[in-house]
Each structure stands twice: as structure tokens, then as C-alpha cells.
Amino acid sequence: MFFFITIINLSSFNSKVVEKRIRNVVYKAEDRVDSSLRNILLADHEDKRQKACRSFYEELLKVEEQVYFLNKEVMVIDVNKHGSKSGELATTPSSPEKYTIEDSTIVGMEDDFNTILDRLISQTDELTVIPIFGMGGIGKTTLARKFYDDSYIRSRFDKHAWVTISEEYNERQMLLKIDSSITRSNQEMSNDQLMETVYRGLKGRRFLIVIDDIWSTEAWDQMQIIFPNDDNRSRILLTTRLKYVADYVSCPDFPPHSKSFLSLEDSWNLFTEKLFRKDPCPPMLKETGKHIVKQCRGLPLSVVVVAGLLGKMDPTHDNWKKVEENLNSFLGTVSEQCKSILSFSYSYLPQYLRSCFLYVGGFPEDMEINVSKLIRLWIAEQFIKARSSKRLEVVAEEYLEELIDRSLILAGKQRANGRMRTCKIHDLLRQLCLREAHTENVVHFINENVPMSTEVIYDQRRVIVASKLQHPRFYPSRHVSGITSITRTFITTVDNHFKRQTSSIVSQFKLLKVLDVLSVRKEFCCVIPQLVHLRYVAAKIGKALSLAKLRNLETIILVSIEPTILKHPLDIWTMTELRHLDIRWPICICNPLLVENHMTLYISDPLELEQPFFLNNLQTLHLHNSSFVSEIIRRTPNLKKLKILDTSGYPYWHDILYSLILLEELETLHIELDFMHTELETFDVMIFSGYKFPPNLKKLTLSLTRLPWDVMNLLANLSNLEVLKAKNAFNGTDWKLDEDVVFHKLKYLQIKSECLVRWEAGSNNFPMLEKLLLYGLNELEEIPESIGDIMTLKLIQIHRRGGKNGSGVEISAKKIQEEQERLGNYELQVQIT
């Protein structure tokens, strides 16, 4: 609609006042329009529908009027801005004073120091840039200052200069700062004259320049021309919070150094040094103090500020105990002290990343956030904007990478293919998120200190309820007249004891777009069909439900609250926006052919049914005990991930396998069965040998399929396969790989088998293998010795469940490791659990 386009274009003005005003108009317009649309969609007879349509038209007129007056208001502000340079709309906000660590102590940074020292004093003649990157307050500047002030290091260079760039790059200030250290020439010179003076002052000299806190590649492009490269071992030490800047300026032989967090031990040592100098911490304060320091999560800035605040108190057990008992409020004070240095990272964010970042702050502290779930939520919240022809999931992953590169989000656990499984956020940045999210009305986080009621969250657009509520309190709200509650997102990880209150609350949120109550053991069948604007739903259900009017659904995750067969399968065939579907037994998808035939009875023109039930946007699909899997697959041609679970009996392998070839975009396939095959091994090999696999398949998991090992060798035909997991997938005592069986791109191989005895393979069978994981191979005589010759192999992991110690698998794994170490390869790790 035209008024939304107008508002979004106007939001480019750099004024929080105007942005908030625009945001409020957009929110109110969206609420009124969606409320009217809901009434139209849920009208059960023509009179109600006509009345709802008239109301919808009236609301559009009201919104148009609001936008008209807002446009006029912004035009007036724009005139004032360009005419009088209104202070309110100043384009360059004053930078807050940065909080820095007072001296150049490097407690806990010894490894970082030694790594960078090797680069500084290396024998490389060429001018070398050494970037250090990491989040604000992690100690980059402290580390750089230690090098700059070190007398031994300074003696190796003829000229030295330190320049802090900060968020707003000022070329003249930079030139003046370097010039004052190098030549101390006339300060009245032009920029071009200063550049020439600095260049001449450095020419032929070995120099050390520290460029602290640089924020853009453009700034570096303008700076680097003043540094001559005389092949005399000059060095530039550079700090930044942005990984892409570090990558941009780095030299091929010296990749950027990522400044890591302190360990708990190093945090404690830094804390005690700041607080007690050379004296030890009194024994009576140690336990309490370590608990306080643990909450700093390894961030040096936080440790130093905590020590500074505690240093203002008498060091008594009672005082420290009070701090420990009130850690949340105390760390809130720490967050305020650190706010200036951390807020730089947020203020420098482009607009499209801000909501994504603030949204992450709504998740509970210390939580490993599932990346796939986070991406789906971002998309459902409409934070992700299309980029060229890329899928929204790909763009969202790029957003996340940008936030990680900006040191605002931390990468967590990895998947088998090396991609991110989880991410997390440092507590201090999370505090910044919560404060900004409250101001921006992005997300409202409810913890144990907030009584739970619809009145508390009535004016909040997005609500996340913490999983750590010890005694959740619920207070019913008074009747609220007028427009339905504006809440658009409700996510909770609170479990069973909160189920009745959650259901009551959700029933009042008629305009929800995101509902995640999967952790609540309460069925939501009566609530979900009324939420016509839902884009994301994760819930338990106790009976069949209709999703016919929920045409905007993108993600569906439904679990039956009881293991009983539901009489009416889920009809998803009109949901053209559906992207991810995960439904678990006994819930199932209805047969598209039956739906199609039923529709034909009511439609006279057959052209109206031209491909009516093809879900072209569906990318993730989990199927359980479906007797028409192949028909479903044919109607979901763009799947990226498919999981088939079958416990009912021998599936129709032929139909399933030959329908999979239609999935040209499929990257991940998981097939799990739960029954014993009888006299079918030859037939299985025949099927697989004549089967052409999806060309883009990168990850394959086979579980309980009990195929012959010959089929395993046929999987080498998957030319793009990177991850292969075989969990009791193959029967037989012998697995032999001939020389012509080559898994060209396989990096991760996981095998679980109770019957494999002999395994013959060479290093050429797995030329790219990095990780080999073996589960329960108690009968296997040994791992092929030549596996150790794979140049890329980094890990052999053996999981023993029962069985004897010192089995042939363990002995051969250790022998392989010892042989590699004898050859000088100390990178191969062997883990036995």
C-alpha cells in the first residue's frame, strides 16, 4: 500500500524523534488494517463480511489522513534541518566519552601478546599490517598499548605514532596526530601538505604506527597512501571491532588476530590485580568474588569496571555478599559504566541490522540460540529484505555473519558441515540490547522480576518470556475496549507449570504473527485457527485443527500432546507462503490427490486447478509415517532439507528414491526407519545402483535402514556429499572399498554399527576427510592404517558404549596417531569417550 512506501522512504532522516513518530504511525496503521482484515477473514456470513469490508475501507481513509499530516510534518522538519541546522536533527551526534582500561596490563593476554610479537619482529621485509579485531572492551587497545609502550619493541623502530580513528573518521585530525609524532611541523598546512610532510618524514625510516579503533575500509584507503613501503620491516598495528575491516587491511601471510575472551582463571587474576595490586585476595572473599567475576563472561572491560566499583567499598564479606545477592542490579551499574564503549558498536549499525540485533537480546542470558530457528523468526518478523535473487534464508545468514563480523554476536557450536548451529550474545551487549529494544519497542523480555499479565505486555509488540521463571505470577487483565492488543510476537520457553496462564494470555492476542509455545504442555487448537496473521507457529495440539484461513504461514512446527491418531490430517496445500514444515507423529499431511479431486467437484473450469497444490516456497519438510511420500515430494520441488521417518513397515523405496531425483535443490536428506528388513538386501542394492541422486546433496543421514555395505560404496556417486552419517544403517561384517570408490568431497564421516568386523579402505577413498566419528564399533578389528595418511584428517573420535577397554578400534586409532606424530604431524587428534 502506498502509505507504507512513503513512510519507509521518510525514515532515512537522522532523527530519533521523527523515526519514533513514523514508527508509531506505521504500527497504528498496521494494527487497524490487520484488525479489519481479520474480521473479514473470520466473518461467518455475508452481512458480517460486508460490514467488515466497510470498516476496513474507513480504516484505510484514517490511515491515509495520518500519513498526509505526517508527510507535512516531516517536510517542515526537513526545511528546518537544511536551513537552520537544527540541533535536534544534527547528522553527527556527539560521541560519548569512551571508557578505557586505565593501564596496559595484559593479564590473561600472554598468548595474544606472543602471537602478535612474532609478527611484529618477523623477518618479513615488506611493510606489514597486523590487525587485531574483537568486540568492544575485549582488550584490543590495551594489547596494542602494551606493544607501543614496550621499550624493547620501540628500540627496533626509528619512528612511532599512535592515532585513534574512532567511529567518525577525520582525515585532518589523523594527519595532525601522526605529524606531531613524526615531524612536528607547521600545523597550519593544508591536508595535502600534511600528507606529503608525513610521507617524507617516514620515507626511508623503519616505523611502527598504531591505528586504534578504525571502523571503515574507506578510512584505511585514505590513510594507507601516506605510509611508504621501503621493505625495511616497518609495521602497522591496527585495532577494529569489524572483521571485514580486519580482513580488508591484512596481508596474506599475517591473517587478522581475533582477540578472545579471558578464561575464568585469567579474569580472576586481572580482577585481583586491579583490586589488591600485589597482595592476595583475602580467603574469606574468594568464593564470593569468583562468583561475581564469573558473571563478567571473560570481558576484560567488565572485569576492570567490576573491580573499580568493588574498590569503592570496604572489602568485607558482608559487602561482597550483598553484591553477589544483587548481581543483576550491580551488573546493571557495570553495564552503564561500559555503555559508552559498547554503544559505539550499536550506533554504527546500518538500519537493516538493528532490529535483528536487538531481537537477539530478548533470548535468555547464556542461551545457545539455534541459528536455524533465529533465521526463521527474523524472516517471520519481516526483518529480512530481499537481495537480488537470493533466498531470504541466505540473506538472513549474511545478516548474522555481519553481526558476528561486527563483534556484536558470538559464533557458538558448529554443525558437521562447519556451518553455525548456534550463536550467543555477551551479557553486557545483551543489557545494551534490552535497553535499546525497550526504547525502540522491538522486543519486551519478561523475567522473574516482572509479574506476568496482559496489562504488562498489552502495549508491547514482541514478548519473550524467560525460561528461568522460578515462580511465574499471572494476573488477569481488565477488559480492554477498542482495538485488539497490538502484541505481534509471543515466545515462551517456560514449561509445564505455566500452561493454563499461557493459554489464557495468548487467546487475547488476536493479531499475532509469531507464536512459539512449544515448551508449554497445553494444546492450542482453539487459539491457532483464529490467528489469521500468523507467519510462524510452534505449539502442541490435542486434536485436528484447520489452518485454512492462515494463508500467511511460513513456518509450522506442531506436536501432538498425546500419542493418538488424529482423524483429520493437516491440509497445507493452499499455503503458498509455507517455507518450513515440521509435524510429528501422529500428525500427518493430507493426501494432495484427494484434496485436488475434492476441489474438482466444486470448480467447473479445470484451468483454475492448474498446479494449485505445488508448494514452491517450501524448503524444509519433516515427514512421519506417510503412505504417499512420493506424491508429496513431487509437489515440493524446491526442498533444501527433507527428513523421512517411518516406523510403519517397509516403505516404497522405489517410488521414494525415484521421486527424490526431482529435488534438484535438495542439500540435506535424512531417512530413518524402525523395522527389520528380511531377505531384501539384493533388491535394495539393485534400486540404489540404478538410482540417480539429487545433484546438490551435501549431507546424508541414514538411520536403521540396515542396507548392505555395497550400498554404502554406491553413495560415492554423490559428487557434492560433504557429511555422511550412518547410524546402524548397514548390515554385514565386511566393508571393502575398492580403489575406484572415491568420496571426493566428504569431510565428515560418522559410523555406528554393532556388526562390522573388517573394514578395508585406503586414504584415496576419502581424500578430503577431516573428521571420523565411530560409535559402538565393539566388533571392529581395527581402523584401516592408511586412514592416517589422509592429509586433511584432523580428528578420530571413538564413542564406546559398553565393550572392552583397549579394543582393536582404540589400539589402531592410537597407533595411527603415534605414526603421524613420528612423521611430524601433531594436528591429528584422537578422542575416546
Residue pairs with C-beta under 8 A, 6 or more apart in sequence:
1 33
1 60
3 29
3 63
3 64
3 67
4 26
4 29
6 67
6 71
7 22
7 25
7 26
7 67
7 70
10 18
10 22
10 70
10 71
10 74
11 18
11 19
11 22
11 23
11 351
13 19
13 74
13 77
13 78
13 81
13 89
14 89
14 90
14 91
15 77
15 88
15 89
17 88
18 74
18 77
18 89
21 70
21 73
22 70
22 74
23 440
23 441
25 66
25 67
25 70
27 441
27 461
27 486
28 63
28 66
29 63
29 66
29 67
31 483
31 484
31 486
31 511
32 59
32 62
32 63
32 483
33 56
33 59
33 60
33 63
34 511
34 533
35 59
35 483
35 484
35 510
35 511
36 52
36 55
36 56
36 59
37 56
37 532
37 533
38 484
38 510
38 511
38 532
38 533
39 48
39 52
39 55
39 56
40 49
40 52
40 53
40 56
41 532
41 549
42 530
42 532
42 549
43 49
43 51
43 52
77 86
77 89
80 86
80 89
81 89
92 168
93 347
95 166
95 167
95 168
95 344
96 339
96 340
96 343
96 344
97 340
98 166
98 340
98 341
98 344
99 301
99 305
99 337
99 338
99 340
99 341
100 141
100 142
100 341
101 139
101 141
101 142
101 300
101 301
101 304
102 304
104 142
104 145
104 146
104 149
105 142
105 270
105 273
105 274
106 112
106 113
106 139
106 142
106 143
106 146
107 266
107 269
107 270
107 273
108 262
108 263
108 265
108 266
108 267
108 269
108 270
108 300
109 139
109 142
109 143
109 146
109 259
109 262
109 266
109 300
112 132
112 139
112 143
112 257
112 259
112 260
113 143
113 146
113 147
115 257
116 130
116 132
116 143
116 147
116 237
116 257
117 147
117 153
119 128
119 130
119 235
119 254
119 257
120 130
120 147
120 153
120 208
120 235
120 237
121 153
121 156
122 128
122 233
123 233
124 233
124 253
124 254
125 231
125 232
125 233
126 229
126 231
126 251
127 227
127 228
127 229
127 230
127 231
127 234
127 235
127 236
128 233
128 234
128 235
128 236
128 251
128 253
128 254
129 235
129 236
129 238
129 249
129 250
129 251
129 254
130 235
130 236
130 237
130 238
130 250
130 254
130 257
131 238
131 239
131 240
131 245
131 246
131 247
131 249
131 250
131 256
131 257
132 140
132 143
132 144
132 237
132 238
132 239
132 240
132 246
132 256
132 257
132 259
133 140
133 239
133 240
133 241
133 242
133 243
133 245
133 246
133 256
133 257
133 258
133 259
133 407
134 140
134 241
134 258
134 259
134 260
134 407
135 241
135 299
135 345
135 407
135 408
135 410
135 426
135 429
136 241
136 301
136 341
136 342
136 344
136 345
136 407
137 299
137 300
137 301
137 302
137 338
137 341
137 342
137 428
138 259
138 260
138 261
138 299
138 300
138 301
138 407
139 259
139 300
139 301
140 212
140 213
140 239
140 240
140 241
140 259
141 212
141 213
141 239
142 300
143 239
143 259
144 210
144 212
144 237
144 239
145 210
147 153
147 208
147 210
147 237
148 154
148 160
148 162
148 208
148 210
148 237
153 208
154 160
154 208
156 206
156 208
157 206
157 207
157 208
157 234
157 235
158 205
158 206
158 207
159 181
159 182
159 201
159 202
159 205
159 206
159 207
159 208
160 181
160 207
160 208
160 209
161 177
161 178
161 181
161 182
161 207
161 208
161 209
161 210
162 177
162 181
162 209
162 210
162 212
163 174
163 177
163 178
163 209
163 210
163 211
163 212
164 177
164 212
164 213
165 174
165 211
165 212
165 213
165 214
165 215
165 219
166 213
166 215
166 344
167 215
167 344
167 347
167 348
169 214
169 215
169 216
169 218
169 219
169 222
171 191
171 222
172 191
172 194
174 223
175 191
175 194
175 195
175 198
175 226
176 187
176 194
178 198
178 209
178 226
179 185
179 187
179 194
179 197
179 198
179 201
182 198
182 201
182 202
182 207
183 197
183 198
183 200
183 201
185 194
185 197
189 197
195 225
195 226
198 226
199 225
199 226
199 227
199 228
202 226
202 227
202 228
202 234
203 228
203 230
204 228
204 230
204 232
205 232
205 234
206 232
206 233
206 234
207 227
207 234
207 235
208 234
208 235
208 236
208 237
209 227
209 235
209 236
209 237
210 236
210 237
210 238
210 239
211 223
211 236
211 237
211 238
211 239
212 238
212 239
213 239
213 240
213 241
214 220
214 238
214 239
214 240
214 245
215 240
215 241
215 242
215 245
215 348
216 242
216 245
217 244
217 245
217 248
217 249
220 245
220 248
220 249
224 249
227 234
227 236
238 246
238 249
240 246
241 344
241 345
241 406
241 407
242 405
242 406
242 407
243 256
243 258
243 404
243 405
243 406
243 407
244 402
244 405
246 256
247 256
250 256
261 297
261 298
261 299
262 270
262 298
262 299
262 300
262 303
263 298
264 290
264 293
264 294
264 298
266 298
267 293
267 294
267 296
267 298
267 300
267 303
268 289
268 290
268 293
270 300
270 303
270 304
270 307
271 289
271 293
271 303
271 306
271 307
272 280
272 281
272 289
274 303
274 304
274 307
274 308
274 311
275 281
275 307
275 310
275 311
275 315
281 289
282 315
284 317
285 315
285 317
285 320
288 317
288 320
288 321
288 323
288 324
289 320
291 324
292 306
292 310
292 320
292 323
292 324
292 327
292 330
293 303
293 306
295 327
295 331
295 427
296 302
296 303
296 306
296 334
297 426
297 427
297 428
299 426
299 428
301 338
301 341
301 428
302 334
302 338
302 428
305 334
305 337
305 338
306 331
306 334
308 337
309 330
309 333
309 334
309 337
310 320
310 323
313 319
313 320
313 323
323 330
328 449
331 427
331 431
332 431
334 428
335 428
335 431
335 432
338 428
339 432
342 428
342 429
342 432
343 432
345 406
345 407
345 408
345 429
346 354
346 357
346 408
346 432
346 436
348 406
349 357
349 406
349 408
352 383
352 385
352 399
353 399
353 402
353 403
353 406
354 440
355 381
355 383
355 440
355 442
356 378
356 383
356 384
356 399
356 400
356 403
357 403
357 408
357 409
357 433
358 433
358 436
358 437
358 440
358 442
358 443
359 377
359 378
359 381
359 383
359 437
359 442
359 443
359 462
360 369
360 374
360 403
360 409
360 423
360 425
360 430
360 433
361 425
361 429
361 430
361 432
361 433
361 434
361 436
361 437
361 443
361 445
362 433
362 434
362 437
362 443
362 444
362 445
362 462
362 464
362 491
363 369
363 425
363 464
364 466
364 467
364 468
364 493
365 427
365 430
366 424
366 427
367 424
367 467
368 412
368 413
368 422
368 423
368 424
369 412
369 422
369 423
369 424
369 425
370 421
370 422
371 397
371 400
371 412
371 419
371 420
371 421
371 422
371 423
374 400
374 423
375 393
375 396
375 397
375 400
376 393
376 536
376 554
376 555
376 579
376 580
377 491
377 514
377 516
377 536
378 384
378 396
378 399
379 392
379 393
379 396
379 535
379 554
379 579
380 513
380 514
380 535
380 536
380 554
380 555
381 462
381 489
381 513
381 514
382 535
383 399
384 392
384 395
384 396
384 399
385 395
386 392
386 395
387 395
387 398
391 619
392 579
393 579
393 619
400 409
400 420
400 423
403 409
404 410
404 411
404 423
408 425
408 429
409 423
409 424
409 425
410 423
410 424
410 425
410 426
411 420
411 423
412 420
412 421
412 422
412 423
412 424
413 420
413 421
413 422
414 420
414 421
415 421
416 699
416 723
416 725
416 748
416 750
416 771
417 698
417 699
417 722
417 723
417 747
417 748
418 747
425 433
434 445
436 442
437 443
437 444
437 445
438 444
441 460
441 461
442 461
442 462
443 461
443 462
443 463
443 464
443 489
444 457
444 460
444 461
444 462
444 463
444 464
445 464
445 466
446 452
446 456
446 457
446 463
446 464
446 465
446 466
446 469
447 466
447 468
447 469
448 466
448 468
448 469
448 470
448 471
448 472
450 456
451 473
451 474
451 475
452 465
452 469
452 472
452 473
452 474
452 475
452 501
452 505
453 474
453 475
453 476
453 477
454 476
454 477
454 485
454 505
454 508
455 475
455 477
455 478
457 463
457 487
457 505
458 477
458 480
458 485
458 486
458 487
459 486
460 486
460 487
461 486
461 487
461 488
461 489
462 487
462 488
462 489
462 491
462 514
463 487
463 489
463 490
463 491
464 489
464 491
464 492
465 490
465 491
465 492
465 493
465 494
466 493
466 494
467 493
467 494
467 495
467 519
469 494
469 498
472 494
472 497
472 498
472 501
474 498
474 501
474 504
474 505
476 504
477 508
484 508
484 509
484 510
484 511
485 508
485 509
485 510
485 511
486 511
487 509
487 511
487 512
488 511
488 512
488 513
488 514
488 533
489 512
489 513
489 514
489 515
490 505
490 506
490 509
490 512
490 514
490 515
490 516
490 517
491 514
491 515
491 516
491 517
492 498
492 502
492 516
492 517
492 519
492 520
493 519
494 502
494 519
494 520
495 519
495 520
495 521
496 520
496 521
498 520
499 520
499 521
499 522
500 522
502 517
502 520
502 522
503 520
503 522
503 524
503 527
506 512
506 515
506 517
506 524
506 527
507 526
507 527
509 531
510 530
510 531
511 533
512 531
512 533
512 534
513 533
513 534
513 535
513 536
513 552
514 534
514 535
514 536
515 524
515 528
515 531
515 534
515 536
515 537
515 538
515 539
516 536
516 537
516 538
516 539
517 524
517 538
517 539
517 540
518 538
518 539
518 540
518 557
518 559
520 539
520 540
521 540
521 561
522 540
522 561
523 539
523 540
523 541
523 542
523 543
523 561
524 539
524 540
524 541
525 541
525 542
525 543
525 544
525 545
528 534
528 537
528 539
528 541
528 545
528 547
528 550
529 545
529 546
529 547
529 549
529 550
531 537
531 550
532 549
532 550
532 551
532 552
533 552
534 550
534 552
534 553
535 552
535 553
535 554
535 555
535 577
536 553
536 554
536 555
537 550
537 553
537 555
537 556
537 557
537 558
538 555
538 557
538 558
539 557
539 558
539 559
540 558
540 559
540 560
540 561
541 558
541 559
541 560
541 561
541 587
542 560
542 561
542 562
543 566
544 566
544 567
544 568
544 569
544 570
545 570
546 571
547 553
547 556
547 570
547 571
547 572
547 575
548 571
548 574
550 575
551 574
551 575
551 576
551 577
552 577
553 575
553 577
553 578
554 577
554 578
554 579
554 580
554 617
555 579
555 580
555 581
556 572
556 578
556 580
556 581
556 582
556 583
557 580
557 582
557 583
558 570
558 582
558 583
558 584
558 587
559 583
559 584
559 587
560 566
560 584
560 585
560 586
560 587
563 585
563 586
564 586
565 586
566 586
566 587
566 588
568 590
569 587
569 588
569 589
569 590
569 591
570 583
570 587
570 588
570 589
570 590
571 590
571 595
572 578
572 581
572 589
572 590
572 615
573 590
573 592
573 595
573 596
573 612
573 613
573 615
573 635
574 612
574 613
575 615
576 615
576 616
576 617
577 617
578 615
578 617
578 618
579 617
579 618
579 619
579 620
580 618
580 619
580 620
581 589
581 618
581 620
581 621
581 622
582 620
582 622
583 589
583 622
583 624
584 622
584 624
585 624
585 625
585 645
585 647
586 625
587 624
588 624
588 625
588 626
589 623
589 626
589 632
591 628
591 631
592 613
592 628
592 631
592 632
592 635
593 628
593 631
595 613
596 609
596 612
596 613
599 609
599 612
600 606
600 609
603 609
613 635
614 635
614 636
614 637
615 635
615 636
616 637
616 638
617 638
618 636
618 638
618 639
619 638
619 639
619 640
619 641
620 639
620 640
620 641
620 642
621 632
621 636
621 639
621 641
621 642
621 643
622 643
622 645
623 629
623 632
623 642
623 643
623 644
623 645
624 645
624 646
625 645
625 646
625 647
625 648
626 632
627 648
629 644
629 651
629 652
629 655
629 656
629 659
630 652
630 655
630 656
630 658
630 659
631 659
633 639
633 642
633 656
633 659
633 660
633 662
633 663
634 659
634 662
636 663
637 662
637 663
637 664
637 665
638 663
638 665
639 663
639 665
639 666
640 665
640 666
640 667
640 668
641 666
641 667
641 668
641 669
642 660
642 663
642 666
642 668
642 669
642 670
643 669
643 670
643 671
643 672
644 651
644 656
644 670
644 671
644 672
645 672
645 674
646 672
646 673
646 674
647 673
647 674
647 675
648 675
649 675
650 675
650 677
650 680
651 673
653 684
653 687
654 687
657 687
657 688
657 691
658 691
660 666
660 669
660 693
660 694
661 691
661 692
661 693
661 694
663 694
664 694
664 695
664 696
665 696
666 694
666 696
666 697
667 696
667 697
667 698
667 699
668 697
668 698
668 699
668 700
669 694
669 697
669 699
669 700
669 701
670 700
670 701
670 703
671 701
671 702
671 703
671 705
672 701
672 702
672 703
672 704
672 705
673 703
673 704
673 705
673 706
674 704
675 704
676 706
677 684
677 706
677 707
677 731
681 707
681 708
681 731
684 707
684 708
684 711
685 707
685 708
685 710
685 711
685 714
688 707
688 711
688 714
689 714
693 717
693 718
695 719
695 720
696 720
697 718
697 720
697 721
698 720
698 721
698 722
698 723
699 721
699 722
699 723
699 724
700 715
700 718
700 721
700 723
700 724
700 725
701 724
701 725
701 727
702 725
702 726
702 727
702 729
702 730
703 725
703 727
703 728
703 729
704 727
704 728
704 729
705 729
705 730
706 728
706 729
706 730
706 731
707 729
707 730
707 731
708 730
708 731
708 732
709 730
709 731
709 732
709 734
709 735
709 736
709 756
711 730
712 726
712 729
712 730
712 735
713 737
713 738
713 741
715 721
715 724
715 743
716 741
716 742
716 743
716 744
716 765
719 744
719 745
720 745
721 743
721 745
721 746
722 745
722 746
722 747
722 748
723 746
723 747
723 748
724 743
724 746
724 748
724 749
724 750
725 750
726 750
726 751
726 752
726 753
727 750
727 752
727 775
728 752
728 753
728 754
729 752
730 753
730 756
731 755
732 755
732 756
733 755
733 756
733 757
733 758
733 779
734 756
734 757
734 758
734 759
734 760
735 756
735 758
735 759
735 760
735 761
736 758
736 759
736 760
736 761
737 760
737 761
737 762
737 765
739 762
739 764
739 765
741 765
742 764
742 765
742 767
743 749
743 765
743 766
743 767
743 768
743 769
744 767
744 768
745 768
746 766
746 768
746 769
747 768
747 769
747 770
747 771
747 792
748 769
748 770
748 771
748 773
749 766
749 769
749 771
749 772
749 773
750 773
750 774
750 775
751 773
751 774
751 775
751 777
752 774
752 775
752 776
752 777
753 776
753 777
753 780
754 776
754 778
754 779
755 779
756 777
756 779
756 780
757 779
757 780
757 781
758 780
758 781
759 780
759 781
759 782
759 783
759 784
760 784
761 784
761 786
761 787
762 784
762 786
763 786
763 787
763 788
763 789
763 790
766 787
766 790
767 790
767 791
767 792
768 792
769 787
769 790
769 792
769 793
770 792
770 793
770 794
770 795
771 793
771 794
771 795
771 797
772 783
772 787
772 793
772 795
772 796
772 797
773 795
773 797
773 799
774 780
774 783
774 796
774 797
774 798
774 799
774 809
775 799
775 801
776 799
776 800
776 801
776 802
776 803
777 798
777 809
778 800
778 802
778 803
778 804
778 807
778 809
780 807
780 808
780 809
781 808
782 808
782 809
782 811
782 812
783 796
783 809
783 812
783 813
783 816
785 812
785 815
785 816
785 819
787 793
787 796
787 816
788 816
788 817
788 819
788 820
788 828
793 828
794 827
794 828
794 829
795 828
795 829
795 830
795 831
796 813
796 816
796 817
796 828
796 829
796 830
796 831
797 830
797 831
797 832
797 833
798 809
798 810
798 813
798 830
798 831
798 832
798 833
799 833
800 807
800 810
800 832
800 833
810 832
813 830
813 832
814 830
816 828
816 830
817 828
817 829
817 830
820 826
820 828
821 828
